[in-house]
Amino acid sequence: MLILLLALPVLMLLATYHCAKSGSKAERLAVGFGNALWIGALLWLFLLFDGLKYNKIAYWGIAAGVWLMLFGWVMGWWKKKALILLPCAVIVGFAGLRLWSGYREAWLKSIEVPEKIEISAWAPYDEDSLVKRLDEPASLRLEGKLPHMDGATALYPVYSAFARATYPQSLKGLSRQEIYRDYVSCQGTNYAYTNLISGDADIIFVASPSKKQEELAKEKGVELVFTPIGKEGFVFFVNPSNPIENITIEQLRGIYSGKITLWSELGVKGMGKIKPYQRDEGSGSQTALLRWVMQDTPPMQPETEQYIGAMLDMVEQVASYKNLDAAIGYSFRFYVTELLKDLDVKLLKINGIAPTAENIESGAYPLSGNFYAVTRSDASENTLSLLSWLQGPEAQALIAKTGYVPLY
């Protein structure tokens, strides 16, 4: 097939040259039709491997220009001197395309996004804090040495609400920095596990640990205790301009293993190459990808610009029109729909099931799972009291008010 595609242009150019000199009108029309075939075949190949919208017009323009020059030559419309425009037009067209592509890639790499959300909006004791509150005072009010909380960014709004409900009101007199340093931190999943294992945190609010985090705990001789306190959905999202609505777990595994590279393989035309973003190892969402989607299949090594350090970066890159609308990313439902609800992304159905709170609660959504309050086996009495309260109706009410799915 490839030899034919290479040989056909040569044969057709020789035929064009012959017909331009002495061919009949019928022969010239036949050659014009033949040129349209090989030019169309090459155009099809270019669009197959580079079907991005911003390149399509350039490819169509170059193909039409080449065909018009050849057809004009064989029909005797162009003078011999004008034929020099043919190679010039092709060279200028491709050079312009490459310059535009290079400029656009540089533009994409220059995009700067913040490293994380402004979590201070959910600080537990600020007067204008967004944290949810119980209708009545909590039945638990801790005194003495308070457990130091830490956890995932996506869960900060809910465990900040736990602190406000159960920690002494005297903490209101401390600065936001003091509270963050000594009582309610938000270091992210990876550092939260490290802090718990080292004893710098007493209770953390996270998803399941990665293998490295499990190995670190074992190495340090620390036994971790996982107490489920709510449910959450792991979601995949695309730019709203992408027409895809549903994807299967098998297809996601194919994308992130590198076996599926084009949107056309999923029935989506005109989107070109898939741009799959990944998070850093040890993050809650990357662990969820490995555990729930990849399972025993290793993910491909992402290109530098497709490696995302912070979860916000991933959502904003996929949402932004500046980025390729061929991107796909992942996160947790609450993070995308509540913390970053102003960013425009489209959540995909997985195996035909939408990631709604109802489907997560019932377990119908296939990428549903618990999030945990994680403690050490040698937890303090206050930490154990807090842990018991977290499984009761008051904490479950705060989880629901915040926007997560409670256990019951």
Backbone torsions as a table, in degrees:
resi	resn	phi	psi	omega
1	MET	NA	-45.1	-179.1
2	LEU	-65.7	-41.3	178.8
3	ILE	-61.7	-40.2	179.8
4	LEU	-64.0	-42.3	179.5
5	LEU	-64.1	-32.6	178.7
6	LEU	-79.2	-36.6	-177.6
7	ALA	-76.1	-35.0	-176.4
8	LEU	-59.2	-45.5	178.1
9	PRO	-60.4	-38.8	179.9
10	VAL	-64.2	-47.5	179.4
11	LEU	-61.8	-41.2	-177.8
12	MET	-70.6	-33.7	177.0
13	LEU	-67.7	-38.4	176.0
14	LEU	-64.5	-42.6	178.6
15	ALA	-64.7	-37.8	178.9
16	THR	-63.1	-42.7	179.2
17	TYR	-62.7	-43.5	-179.8
18	HIS	-64.3	-46.9	-177.0
19	CYS	-68.5	-31.0	179.3
20	ALA	-65.0	-26.0	-178.2
21	LYS	-91.5	-43.1	-172.5
22	SER	-145.7	13.5	-176.5
23	GLY	-79.0	155.1	175.2
24	SER	-76.5	171.2	-179.3
25	LYS	-63.1	-40.2	179.7
26	ALA	-64.0	-41.9	179.0
27	GLU	-64.1	-39.0	-179.8
28	ARG	-65.6	-41.5	178.0
29	LEU	-64.8	-38.8	178.1
30	ALA	-63.6	-41.3	178.5
31	VAL	-65.7	-38.8	177.6
32	GLY	-60.9	-40.7	177.5
33	PHE	-66.5	-40.0	178.1
34	GLY	-63.4	-40.8	177.3
35	ASN	-62.7	-37.6	178.6
36	ALA	-62.6	-35.8	-179.7
37	LEU	-65.4	-49.6	-175.8
38	TRP	-72.9	-33.6	176.5
39	ILE	-67.2	-40.0	177.4
40	GLY	-64.1	-37.3	178.5
41	ALA	-64.5	-43.0	177.8
42	LEU	-66.0	-39.4	177.1
43	LEU	-60.9	-42.7	178.4
44	TRP	-59.6	-41.5	178.8
45	LEU	-63.8	-44.6	179.2
46	PHE	-61.2	-43.9	-178.6
47	LEU	-70.3	-27.7	179.0
48	LEU	-67.0	-41.9	-176.1
49	PHE	-95.9	-14.2	178.6
50	ASP	-147.5	75.3	-174.8
51	GLY	-94.7	22.4	-179.8
52	LEU	-66.2	143.2	-173.3
53	LYS	-58.2	-39.6	-175.1
54	TYR	-73.6	-11.1	175.6
55	ASN	-97.9	-20.8	-173.7
56	LYS	-59.4	-46.4	-177.4
57	ILE	-60.6	-41.4	-179.9
58	ALA	-63.0	-44.4	-179.4
59	TYR	-64.2	-44.5	178.3
60	TRP	-62.5	-41.6	-179.9
61	GLY	-63.1	-43.9	178.8
62	ILE	-64.3	-43.9	-179.6
63	ALA	-62.3	-44.8	179.5
64	ALA	-64.5	-39.8	179.6
65	GLY	-63.8	-43.3	179.6
66	VAL	-63.6	-44.9	-178.7
67	TRP	-64.1	-41.9	179.8
68	LEU	-63.1	-38.7	178.9
69	MET	-65.0	-44.8	-180.0
70	LEU	-66.8	-42.0	-178.9
71	PHE	-67.4	-39.0	177.1
72	GLY	-64.6	-34.3	179.2
73	TRP	-67.8	-50.1	-175.9
74	VAL	-68.4	-27.4	179.5
75	MET	-87.6	-3.2	177.8
76	GLY	80.0	20.6	-179.4
77	TRP	-79.4	-28.8	-175.2
78	TRP	-103.5	143.0	170.7
79	LYS	-75.5	160.9	-176.4
80	LYS	-58.8	-38.3	-178.6
81	LYS	-65.0	-28.1	-177.9
82	ALA	-73.6	-17.2	-177.7
83	LEU	-66.5	-20.8	177.8
84	ILE	-63.7	-19.2	178.1
85	LEU	-66.9	-24.7	-178.4
86	LEU	-61.0	-60.8	178.6
87	PRO	-63.2	-33.5	178.9
88	CYS	-63.1	-42.3	-179.0
89	ALA	-63.8	-41.2	179.2
90	VAL	-65.0	-45.8	-178.7
91	ILE	-63.1	-46.5	-179.7
92	VAL	-64.4	-39.5	180.0
93	GLY	-62.9	-49.3	-179.6
94	PHE	-68.4	-37.6	177.9
95	ALA	-63.3	-41.6	178.2
96	GLY	-63.5	-40.1	179.5
97	LEU	-63.5	-44.2	-178.7
98	ARG	-66.8	-39.4	178.3
99	LEU	-62.5	-43.8	179.8
100	TRP	-64.8	-42.4	179.7
101	SER	-63.5	-42.9	178.8
102	GLY	-64.1	-41.3	178.7
103	TYR	-63.3	-42.0	-177.6
104	ARG	-67.2	-39.8	177.9
105	GLU	-63.1	-42.0	177.8
106	ALA	-62.9	-37.5	179.3
107	TRP	-63.8	-44.9	-179.9
108	LEU	-61.0	-42.9	-177.5
109	LYS	-69.4	-21.1	-178.8
110	SER	-84.0	-8.8	-179.2
111	ILE	-65.4	129.3	178.2
112	GLU	-113.7	133.8	176.0
113	VAL	-127.9	153.2	-179.6
114	PRO	-65.2	156.7	-174.7
115	GLU	-77.0	-27.2	-179.6
116	LYS	-159.7	167.3	179.0
117	ILE	-72.3	162.7	178.7
118	GLU	-82.4	87.2	-173.7
119	ILE	-70.6	-14.3	-179.0
120	SER	-61.3	-19.1	177.6
121	ALA	-63.2	-20.4	179.2
122	TRP	-110.5	21.1	177.3
123	ALA	-57.9	138.0	-168.1
124	PRO	-63.8	-31.7	-170.7
125	TYR	-115.7	4.1	176.8
126	ASP	-66.7	143.7	-178.7
127	GLU	-61.8	-36.7	-178.3
128	ASP	-99.4	21.0	-178.4
129	SER	-61.7	147.3	178.6
130	LEU	-86.2	-1.1	-177.3
131	VAL	-63.3	144.1	178.5
132	LYS	-80.2	153.8	-176.2
133	ARG	-130.2	152.2	175.4
134	LEU	-73.7	153.8	178.1
135	ASP	-70.1	-29.9	178.7
136	GLU	-125.8	157.9	177.1
137	PRO	-56.3	144.1	-179.0
138	ALA	-66.0	149.2	178.4
139	SER	-71.5	-17.4	178.3
140	LEU	-108.4	127.7	173.6
141	ARG	-133.3	106.4	-174.9
142	LEU	-76.6	145.5	175.6
143	GLU	-132.7	168.8	178.8
144	GLY	77.4	-144.4	-178.6
145	LYS	-74.5	115.4	-175.5
146	LEU	-86.9	143.1	175.7
147	PRO	-63.1	137.4	176.0
148	HIS	-86.4	117.1	179.6
149	MET	-89.4	149.5	172.7
150	ASP	-154.4	172.1	178.1
151	GLY	164.0	-167.6	-179.2
152	ALA	-71.7	146.5	178.2
153	THR	-57.9	-40.3	-177.1
154	ALA	-66.2	-19.0	-178.3
155	LEU	-104.1	-2.4	-177.6
156	TYR	-56.6	-43.0	-179.3
157	PRO	-56.9	-32.0	-176.6
158	VAL	-85.0	-39.5	-180.0
159	TYR	-79.7	-19.1	169.3
160	SER	-66.1	-38.1	176.6
161	ALA	-66.3	-36.3	175.9
162	PHE	-60.0	-44.1	-178.9
163	ALA	-63.4	-44.3	-179.7
164	ARG	-61.4	-36.2	-176.6
165	ALA	-75.2	-32.9	-169.1
166	THR	-116.4	-15.2	-178.9
167	TYR	-88.4	157.6	-176.7
168	PRO	-59.2	142.1	178.1
169	GLN	-65.0	-17.5	179.0
170	SER	-63.6	-19.2	178.7
171	LEU	-65.8	-17.4	178.3
172	LYS	-60.1	-24.7	-179.4
173	GLY	-78.3	-9.3	179.6
174	LEU	-87.2	157.7	176.9
175	SER	-73.9	160.5	178.2
176	ARG	-58.5	-38.7	-179.1
177	GLN	-65.1	-39.9	179.4
178	GLU	-65.8	-42.3	179.0
179	ILE	-63.7	-42.8	-179.5
180	TYR	-64.5	-40.3	-176.5
181	ARG	-71.0	-41.3	-168.5
182	ASP	-107.0	-18.8	-170.8
183	TYR	-130.1	-50.0	-174.1
184	VAL	-133.4	92.6	179.8
185	SER	-97.4	169.9	174.9
186	CYS	-145.2	82.7	-175.3
187	GLN	-93.6	-4.8	-175.2
188	GLY	90.0	160.6	-172.7
189	THR	-55.2	-49.6	-174.4
190	ASN	-60.1	-52.6	-178.8
191	TYR	-69.5	-30.8	179.1
192	ALA	-61.6	-44.8	177.1
193	TYR	-62.4	-43.2	178.4
194	THR	-60.4	-42.9	-179.5
195	ASN	-66.1	-38.8	178.6
196	LEU	-65.8	-44.6	-178.5
197	ILE	-64.6	-36.6	-179.4
198	SER	-81.3	-11.8	-179.0
199	GLY	92.3	5.4	178.6
200	ASP	-81.9	-9.7	173.5
201	ALA	-135.2	150.8	-178.4
202	ASP	-103.3	-29.6	-179.9
203	ILE	-150.2	133.1	-179.3
204	ILE	-125.8	153.5	-176.3
205	PHE	-119.2	107.7	-167.9
206	VAL	-151.8	174.8	169.1
207	ALA	-87.7	-173.2	-178.8
208	SER	-60.0	151.5	-178.4
209	PRO	-77.7	158.6	172.2
210	SER	-80.5	169.3	178.7
211	LYS	-62.0	-38.2	179.3
212	LYS	-64.4	-38.3	179.0
213	GLN	-68.3	-37.5	175.5
214	GLU	-64.6	-42.4	179.9
215	GLU	-65.7	-38.0	179.0
216	LEU	-63.4	-43.7	178.6
217	ALA	-61.4	-43.0	179.5
218	LYS	-64.5	-41.9	179.8
219	GLU	-61.7	-38.3	-178.7
220	LYS	-86.8	0.1	179.1
221	GLY	70.6	30.1	-178.3
222	VAL	-106.6	127.2	175.8
223	GLU	-95.4	120.8	-179.2
224	LEU	-93.5	140.1	178.9
225	VAL	-114.5	123.6	-176.5
226	PHE	-105.8	118.1	178.8
227	THR	-114.8	109.9	179.4
228	PRO	-66.3	134.4	179.2
229	ILE	-127.2	-9.3	179.1
230	GLY	-168.4	177.2	-178.9
231	LYS	-120.7	150.8	179.4
232	GLU	-148.3	156.3	178.7
233	GLY	-110.8	137.3	175.1
234	PHE	-90.7	120.9	-170.5
235	VAL	-119.1	154.1	172.5
236	PHE	-116.2	143.9	-175.8
237	PHE	-141.6	156.3	179.4
238	VAL	-133.8	171.2	173.4
239	ASN	-65.3	141.5	-178.8
240	PRO	-57.6	-22.9	180.0
241	SER	-74.1	-12.6	178.1
242	ASN	-78.7	124.5	-175.6
243	PRO	-74.2	-10.1	-177.3
244	ILE	-65.1	140.1	-179.8
245	GLU	-118.6	-29.3	-173.7
246	ASN	-135.0	146.4	176.8
247	ILE	-146.0	150.7	179.8
248	THR	-98.2	161.3	177.7
249	ILE	-62.9	-37.1	178.6
250	GLU	-63.0	-39.9	178.0
251	GLN	-67.2	-39.8	176.6
252	LEU	-61.9	-40.8	178.3
253	ARG	-63.5	-37.4	177.4
254	GLY	-65.9	-39.7	179.5
255	ILE	-64.6	-49.9	-173.4
256	TYR	-82.0	-6.6	171.0
257	SER	-95.9	-8.9	179.1
258	GLY	90.9	3.5	-179.8
259	LYS	-78.9	-30.7	176.1
260	ILE	-109.6	118.8	-173.9
261	THR	-119.9	-14.9	-176.7
262	LEU	-120.0	141.0	176.7
263	TRP	-63.5	-28.1	179.6
264	SER	-63.0	-25.1	177.1
265	GLU	-69.0	-16.5	177.1
266	LEU	-105.1	12.3	177.9
267	GLY	84.7	11.0	-179.8
268	VAL	-106.1	113.6	-176.8
269	LYS	-92.2	150.5	172.5
270	GLY	81.8	7.4	-178.0
271	MET	-103.4	-11.7	176.8
272	GLY	72.7	-143.3	-175.3
273	LYS	-80.0	137.7	178.1
274	ILE	-71.1	135.9	177.5
275	LYS	-112.8	90.0	-175.4
276	PRO	-90.0	117.2	178.3
277	TYR	-83.8	148.8	175.4
278	GLN	-130.2	155.2	176.2
279	ARG	-93.3	174.3	177.9
280	ASP	-74.6	150.0	-179.3
281	GLU	-64.8	136.2	-179.1
282	GLY	99.3	-17.2	176.3
283	SER	-70.8	155.6	-178.0
284	GLY	-61.9	-40.5	-177.5
285	SER	-72.7	-34.7	177.2
286	GLN	-68.1	-39.0	176.3
287	THR	-62.2	-40.4	178.1
288	ALA	-64.1	-40.1	177.3
289	LEU	-59.0	-48.0	-177.7
290	LEU	-66.4	-40.3	-174.0
291	ARG	-77.7	-44.3	-171.0
292	TRP	-95.3	-28.9	-175.3
293	VAL	-107.8	-56.0	-173.6
294	MET	-75.0	-36.8	-179.3
295	GLN	55.9	-110.5	-178.6
296	ASP	-95.2	4.5	179.9
297	THR	-94.1	120.3	-179.6
298	PRO	-70.4	138.2	176.9
299	PRO	-72.9	154.4	177.2
300	MET	-70.2	158.8	174.9
301	GLN	-76.0	118.6	-177.3
302	PRO	-72.1	151.3	171.1
303	GLU	-64.8	158.4	-173.9
304	THR	-53.9	-45.7	-176.1
305	GLU	-76.1	-6.4	178.3
306	GLN	-104.7	8.6	174.5
307	TYR	-100.3	124.0	-173.2
308	ILE	-116.4	125.8	-178.7
309	GLY	-79.5	-40.6	-177.5
310	ALA	-116.0	148.4	-176.5
311	MET	-63.0	-36.0	179.5
312	LEU	-60.7	-39.9	179.6
313	ASP	-56.0	-43.8	-177.8
314	MET	-63.2	-47.9	-177.6
315	VAL	-64.4	-42.4	-177.0
316	GLU	-69.8	-36.3	178.8
317	GLN	-63.6	-43.0	-179.6
318	VAL	-69.8	-35.5	-177.6
319	ALA	-73.3	-33.4	-170.3
320	SER	-70.1	135.8	176.1
321	TYR	-67.3	-21.9	-179.7
322	LYS	-66.5	-29.3	179.8
323	ASN	-85.3	165.3	177.8
324	LEU	-62.9	134.1	176.9
325	ASP	-74.7	4.7	176.1
326	ALA	-90.3	8.5	-176.0
327	ALA	-79.3	155.7	171.5
328	ILE	-140.5	142.0	179.9
329	GLY	-143.1	-179.2	-177.8
330	TYR	-147.6	157.4	-180.0
331	SER	-169.9	-162.0	173.8
332	PHE	-105.8	148.2	-170.9
333	ARG	-54.4	-48.0	-176.5
334	PHE	-61.6	-41.8	-177.8
335	TYR	-59.3	-44.5	-175.9
336	VAL	-76.8	-42.3	-171.6
337	THR	-87.4	-20.3	-177.2
338	GLU	-115.4	-55.2	-177.0
339	LEU	-70.6	-32.1	-177.5
340	LEU	-124.0	39.7	-174.1
341	LYS	-69.1	-14.8	178.0
342	ASP	-80.4	-14.8	177.8
343	LEU	-86.8	132.6	-169.7
344	ASP	-92.2	99.1	172.7
345	VAL	-130.4	162.3	179.9
346	LYS	-113.3	121.9	177.1
347	LEU	-78.1	136.7	-178.4
348	LEU	-92.9	145.9	168.1
349	LYS	-70.9	144.9	176.3
350	ILE	-113.0	121.3	-175.5
351	ASN	53.6	33.7	177.1
352	GLY	85.0	2.8	-177.1
353	ILE	-112.1	126.8	-179.9
354	ALA	-77.8	147.5	-179.3
355	PRO	-83.1	60.0	177.9
356	THR	-86.9	161.8	178.7
357	ALA	-59.0	-37.7	-178.9
358	GLU	-65.2	-43.5	-179.1
359	ASN	-70.7	-30.8	176.6
360	ILE	-71.4	-42.6	-179.5
361	GLU	-62.2	-41.8	-178.1
362	SER	-79.1	-16.2	-177.0
363	GLY	86.6	3.9	-179.8
364	ALA	-66.9	-36.4	177.7
365	TYR	-69.5	123.3	-169.5
366	PRO	-67.6	-21.5	-179.9
367	LEU	-105.7	51.1	178.1
368	SER	-104.6	146.9	177.7
369	GLY	-165.4	173.7	-179.7
370	ASN	-83.3	153.2	160.8
371	PHE	-111.9	158.6	-163.4
372	TYR	-127.4	153.7	159.5
373	ALA	-97.7	116.6	-174.5
374	VAL	-108.6	130.6	179.3
375	THR	-130.3	171.6	172.6
376	ARG	-89.2	157.4	179.5
377	SER	-67.4	-19.0	178.0
378	ASP	-100.9	34.2	-176.6
379	ALA	-62.0	149.9	179.9
380	SER	-70.9	167.0	179.8
381	GLU	-62.2	-41.1	178.4
382	ASN	-64.3	-38.3	179.0
383	THR	-65.0	-40.4	179.0
384	LEU	-67.7	-35.3	177.6
385	SER	-65.9	-42.3	177.7
386	LEU	-63.2	-41.5	-179.0
387	LEU	-61.2	-41.1	178.3
388	SER	-65.0	-42.2	-179.6
389	TRP	-64.1	-34.7	-177.9
390	LEU	-62.6	-22.8	-178.9
391	GLN	-92.9	-1.1	-177.8
392	GLY	-92.6	179.3	-173.0
393	PRO	-65.9	-31.5	-178.0
394	GLU	-68.1	-47.6	178.4
395	ALA	-64.9	-39.3	178.5
396	GLN	-63.7	-35.0	176.8
397	ALA	-65.5	-40.0	178.0
398	LEU	-65.8	-37.8	177.8
399	ILE	-61.1	-45.0	179.9
400	ALA	-67.2	-42.8	179.4
401	LYS	-62.0	-36.3	-178.4
402	THR	-69.4	-29.4	177.9
403	GLY	123.0	1.4	175.5
404	TYR	-87.3	175.4	178.1
405	VAL	-99.5	117.5	-179.9
406	PRO	-71.7	166.5	178.2
407	LEU	-66.3	-33.3	-179.0
408	TYR	-150.9	NA	NA
